[in-house]
Amino acid sequence: MTPSASTLAFVESPVQLLNVLEWAYARAGEQPQLDGVPRQRGRRADGGTGPGRAARPAGAATPLRIVVLPPTDPMSRGQLRRVAALARDEGHEVQWQEARGSRFAPLKALAALARDVRAARTVVVGDPFSRYVQLLLTLVRAEELVVVDDGTATMEFMAQTARGERLVRWHRIGGGGLPGRIREMAYAPVSATARRRFTPAGRPGHRVEVFSSMPVTAHGAMTLRINDFAWTRARFGPPRLTKGTDLVGTSLVETGVVDPDRYLDAVRALTLEHGATRYFAHRRESPEKLRALSRATGLEIVRPDLPLELIARRGPVGRTIVSFPSTVVHTLPYALTGTGVTVAVCDVDPAWLTGSASPRARSFLAGVTDTARDVRRLPAQATPTAG
């Protein structure tokens, strides 16, 4: 089957690629487009069609052309290759396009993709904050632009576009001195163009759809389609459950938000309180940090080779999954619906934040926790006072 040349997707992470597969599956099943993501109470344990199966037709989605713009870290690249294999199994065409690693790599990639970007009628992107994606948007003539989840960043994206603000990642703080300010000024026209493309109001013939599992509300002329991980549930599982508890790692230390010693103390406390045996590492967590966690807690460190939603759905997985505020507290309840798994979220104590954390960090993390559905709330773990 020849992939549709009229739909072109760009992804930069394994989760984005998974969500493009979910979008293609949802589009084939014509899920309703809504103003907001509804609460997930009262769902049937069998998803409506049998154990672990989603209420979807069996036919495959229309094949897409997906362009992977891989990061440089080995863990992300490995996961991307494995999800790309799943995408090819679904009949999609996957193109691996290096856009990083050298000074001229972005320009070479842009030149290689320019013709196809201009010709596409629907463009799907996974990270609206990505400067490379924003650069590609200056070439887009598509009638329809689709934004799939890139984790909790979708929440900030929707809030910023609703307020008409510049697109800035929630954990980013100003820096770089004069050279950084000059780069920002030079890039400002590209950023402004992207912002206009994401807000279709007043642009006849242009549509923007957000495909999300996050607790967001469409605004202006945007539409919202629910990502309930129907493709994942239809293709995998239900999982075999173990008696233990699994912890889910986070990159809050690596992004400079949480103090590493406080994080280690919190993981140790959760391990003791819940009898956890495994720790699913985030793909960005450093090997040094993971070794320290293993020594301090005795946890088995697992480096997943696929996004956690797929790993958990395939199993085996603990009857309880504990996470700090992150994407999975919103996605796992969908992916694991009807399996008997409890997802719990542990608050981040403001005292854990570093002095260099973004001013938005505290409220953003609290929002991720407060808006999570079908999860058990856990208080922040007590940690020794620094100093």
C-alpha positions in Angstrom: 0.0 0.0 0.0 1.4 3.4 -1.0 1.6 5.8 1.9 -0.5 9.0 1.6 1.7 11.7 0.1 -0.8 14.3 1.3 -0.1 13.6 5.1 3.3 14.2 6.4 4.3 13.7 10.1 7.4 14.9 11.9 8.6 13.4 15.2 11.6 13.8 17.4 11.0 11.4 20.2 9.6 7.9 20.7 6.5 9.1 22.5 5.7 11.5 19.6 6.0 8.6 17.1 3.8 6.4 19.3 1.2 9.2 19.4 1.3 9.6 15.6 0.4 5.9 15.4 -2.4 6.5 17.8 -3.6 9.5 15.8 -3.7 7.5 12.6 -5.7 4.8 14.3 -8.1 7.3 15.9 -8.6 9.1 12.6 -9.4 5.8 10.9 -12.0 5.1 13.6 -13.3 8.7 13.5 -13.2 9.5 17.2 -15.2 12.6 18.1 -13.5 15.9 18.3 -14.3 17.7 21.6 -13.7 20.9 23.5 -11.9 19.1 26.3 -10.7 15.7 27.5 -13.6 14.2 29.6 -13.1 12.4 32.9 -12.5 8.6 32.5 -14.9 7.3 35.2 -17.1 4.4 34.6 -15.1 2.8 31.8 -15.8 -0.9 31.1 -13.0 -3.2 32.0 -13.0 -4.8 28.5 -12.9 -1.5 26.6 -16.3 -2.5 25.2 -15.2 -5.3 22.8 -13.5 -8.0 24.9 -10.5 -8.3 27.3 -7.9 -5.6 26.7 -9.4 -4.6 23.3 -10.3 -1.1 22.1 -13.7 -0.3 20.6 -12.3 0.1 17.1 -12.8 -1.4 13.7 -10.2 -4.1 12.8 -9.1 -2.4 9.6 -5.7 -0.6 9.5 -5.3 3.1 9.4 -4.5 4.9 6.1 -0.7 4.7 5.7 1.2 7.9 6.5 4.7 9.2 5.6 6.5 9.8 8.9 9.8 11.7 9.1 11.9 10.9 12.1 14.2 13.8 13.2 16.2 11.9 15.8 18.0 13.4 18.8 21.6 12.5 19.4 21.3 10.5 22.7 21.6 6.7 22.2 18.6 5.8 24.4 16.2 8.0 22.4 17.5 6.8 19.1 17.2 3.1 20.1 13.6 3.6 21.2 12.8 5.5 18.1 14.1 2.7 15.9 11.9 0.2 17.7 8.8 2.3 17.5 9.6 3.0 13.8 9.6 -0.8 13.2 6.1 -1.0 14.7 5.0 1.9 12.4 6.3 0.0 9.4 4.4 -3.1 10.5 1.3 -0.9 10.4 2.0 0.0 6.7 3.4 3.5 7.3 6.5 4.8 5.5 9.2 5.9 7.9 12.1 8.1 6.8 15.1 8.7 9.1 16.4 12.2 8.6 19.4 13.4 10.6 18.9 17.0 11.5 21.4 17.3 14.4 25.1 16.5 15.0 26.8 19.1 12.9 26.5 22.8 12.2 24.9 22.3 8.7 22.8 19.3 9.5 19.6 21.3 10.1 19.9 23.2 6.8 20.7 20.0 4.9 17.6 18.4 6.4 15.5 21.4 5.7 16.5 21.4 2.0 15.8 17.7 1.7 12.3 18.0 3.1 11.2 21.4 1.7 9.4 20.1 -1.4 7.4 17.5 0.5 6.6 20.0 3.3 5.1 22.5 0.8 3.1 19.7 -1.0 1.5 18.2 2.1 -2.2 18.9 2.8 -2.0 17.7 6.4 1.1 18.1 8.5 1.4 16.4 11.9 4.0 17.6 14.4 4.9 16.3 17.9 6.8 19.2 19.5 5.5 22.7 18.9 8.3 24.1 21.0 11.0 22.6 18.8 12.9 25.2 16.9 13.4 22.8 14.0 9.7 22.1 13.8 9.0 25.9 13.9 11.4 26.4 11.1 9.6 23.7 9.0 6.3 25.5 9.7 7.5 28.5 7.7 7.3 26.3 4.6 4.0 24.7 5.4 1.1 25.4 3.1 -1.1 22.6 4.4 -4.8 23.1 5.1 -4.6 21.1 8.3 -2.0 21.1 11.1 -2.2 18.4 13.8 -0.3 18.6 17.1 0.1 15.2 18.9 1.2 14.9 22.5 4.8 15.4 23.4 4.0 14.7 27.1 2.9 17.3 29.5 4.4 20.0 27.3 1.0 20.0 25.5 -0.6 21.5 28.6 1.8 24.5 28.5 1.4 24.8 24.7 -2.3 25.1 25.0 -2.1 27.6 27.8 0.5 29.8 26.0 -1.4 29.8 22.7 -4.6 30.7 24.5 -2.9 33.7 26.1 -1.1 34.7 22.9 2.3 34.2 24.5 5.6 33.3 23.0 6.2 29.5 23.0 8.7 28.7 25.8 9.2 25.4 27.6 8.0 25.4 31.2 11.3 24.5 32.7 13.4 26.9 30.6 14.9 30.0 32.2 16.6 32.9 30.5 20.4 32.6 29.9 23.2 32.8 27.4 24.0 36.4 28.1 24.2 38.8 25.1 24.8 36.1 22.5 21.7 34.3 23.8 19.6 37.4 23.5 20.9 38.1 20.0 20.0 34.5 18.9 16.5 35.0 20.4 16.0 38.2 18.5 17.2 36.7 15.2 14.9 33.7 15.7 11.8 35.9 16.7 10.3 36.1 13.2 10.3 32.2 12.9 8.8 31.8 16.3 6.1 34.4 15.5 5.2 32.6 12.2 4.9 29.3 14.1 2.6 30.9 16.7 0.3 32.2 14.0 0.2 28.7 12.3 -0.9 27.2 15.6 -3.8 29.6 16.1 -6.1 29.3 13.1 -8.6 32.0 14.1 -9.0 34.5 11.3 -7.3 32.1 8.7 -10.1 30.8 6.5 -9.4 27.3 5.1 -6.8 26.4 7.9 -7.5 23.9 10.6 -5.6 23.0 13.7 -6.3 19.8 15.6 -4.7 18.8 19.0 -4.6 15.1 19.6 -4.0 14.7 23.4 -4.4 12.6 26.5 -3.7 15.7 28.6 -6.3 17.6 30.5 -6.5 20.5 28.0 -9.3 22.5 26.5 -9.5 23.7 22.9 -9.6 27.4 22.3 -10.3 29.7 19.4 -10.8 27.7 16.2 -8.7 24.7 17.4 -10.3 21.2 17.7 -9.4 18.5 20.2 -9.4 14.8 19.5 -8.9 12.4 22.5 -5.9 10.1 22.6 -7.1 7.1 24.6 -4.3 4.8 23.4 -6.8 2.7 21.5 -4.1 1.4 19.1 -1.9 0.4 22.0 -4.8 -1.5 23.6 -5.8 -3.1 20.4 -2.3 -4.4 19.6 -0.9 -5.4 23.0 -1.9 -7.0 26.2 -3.6 -7.2 28.6 -0.4 -7.6 30.7 0.4 -10.2 33.3 0.5 -8.5 36.7 3.2 -9.0 39.3 2.6 -8.7 43.1 5.1 -5.8 43.5 5.2 -2.1 42.9 7.0 -0.4 40.0 8.4 3.1 40.2 8.7 5.4 37.2 11.7 7.6 36.8 11.7 11.2 35.7 14.2 13.6 34.1 13.4 16.4 36.6 17.0 16.2 37.9 18.5 16.3 34.4 16.4 19.4 33.5 17.7 21.2 36.6 14.3 21.3 38.3 14.8 19.0 41.3 17.9 18.6 43.5 19.5 15.2 42.9 20.0 14.4 46.6 16.4 15.2 47.4 15.3 13.1 44.5 17.3 10.1 45.7 15.9 10.4 49.2 12.3 10.5 47.8 12.9 7.4 45.7 14.4 5.6 48.7 11.3 6.5 50.8 8.9 5.4 48.1 10.8 2.1 47.8 10.5 1.4 51.5 6.9 2.5 51.9 5.5 0.6 48.8 7.8 -2.3 48.6 8.9 -1.4 45.1 11.3 -3.7 43.3 11.7 -2.1 39.9 12.5 1.4 38.6 11.7 2.2 35.0 14.2 4.8 34.0 13.4 7.8 31.9 15.4 7.8 28.7 17.2 11.0 29.6 18.3 9.9 33.1 22.0 9.7 33.4 23.9 6.4 34.1 25.6 7.9 37.1 22.3 8.9 38.7 20.8 5.5 38.0 23.8 3.7 39.5 23.5 5.8 42.7 19.7 5.0 42.9 20.4 1.3 42.6 23.1 1.4 45.3 20.9 3.4 47.7 17.6 1.5 47.2 18.4 -2.0 45.8 15.9 -1.4 43.0 16.3 -3.2 39.7 16.9 -0.5 37.2 15.1 -1.1 33.9 16.0 0.9 30.8 12.9 0.5 28.6 13.4 -0.1 24.9 10.0 1.3 24.1 7.8 4.1 25.5 6.4 3.0 28.9 2.8 2.9 27.7 3.8 0.0 25.4 6.1 -1.7 28.0 3.3 -1.6 30.6 0.6 -2.8 28.2 2.8 -5.7 27.1 3.7 -6.6 30.7 4.6 -8.0 33.1 3.9 -5.0 35.2 3.3 -4.3 38.9 -0.2 -4.1 40.3 0.8 -0.5 41.4 2.8 2.0 39.4 4.1 5.0 41.3 5.3 8.1 39.4 6.3 11.7 40.2 4.3 14.3 38.2 4.9 13.4 34.6 3.2 12.4 31.3 2.6 8.8 32.4 0.1 9.8 35.2 -2.1 10.9 32.4 -1.4 8.3 29.7 -1.1 5.1 31.7 -4.7 5.1 33.0 -5.8 5.1 29.4 -3.3 2.4 28.3 -4.0 0.2 31.3 -7.7 0.6 31.5 -9.5 -2.5 32.7 -6.3 -4.3 33.7 -6.5 -3.8 37.5 -3.3 -1.7 37.7 -3.4 1.2 40.1 -1.4 4.3 39.0 -0.3 6.6 41.8 1.3 10.0 41.7 3.7 11.4 44.3 3.7 15.1 44.8 7.0 17.1 44.5 7.7 19.1 47.6 8.7 22.7 46.7 11.7 22.2 48.9 13.1 19.7 46.4 13.4 22.4 43.7 16.8 23.8 42.8 17.6 27.4 43.1 17.9 27.6 39.3 14.5 26.0 38.7 12.1 28.0 36.5 9.6 30.2 38.4 6.9 28.2 36.6 8.2 24.8 37.9 6.2 24.7 41.2 2.8 25.6 39.7 3.3 23.5 36.6 4.2 20.3 38.5 1.3 20.9 40.9 -1.0 21.2 37.9 0.2 18.0 36.4 -0.7 16.2 39.6 -3.9 18.0 40.4 -5.4 17.3 36.9 -4.5 13.6 36.7 -7.5 11.4 36.4 -8.1 7.9 37.8 -4.9 8.0 39.9 -4.1 7.7 43.6 -2.6 10.8 45.1 0.5 10.3 47.4 1.9 13.0 49.6 5.5 14.3 49.0 8.0 12.0 50.7 9.8 13.5 53.7 13.5 14.0 52.9 16.3 15.2 55.2 16.8 18.9 55.3 19.7 20.0 53.1 22.7 21.3 55.0 
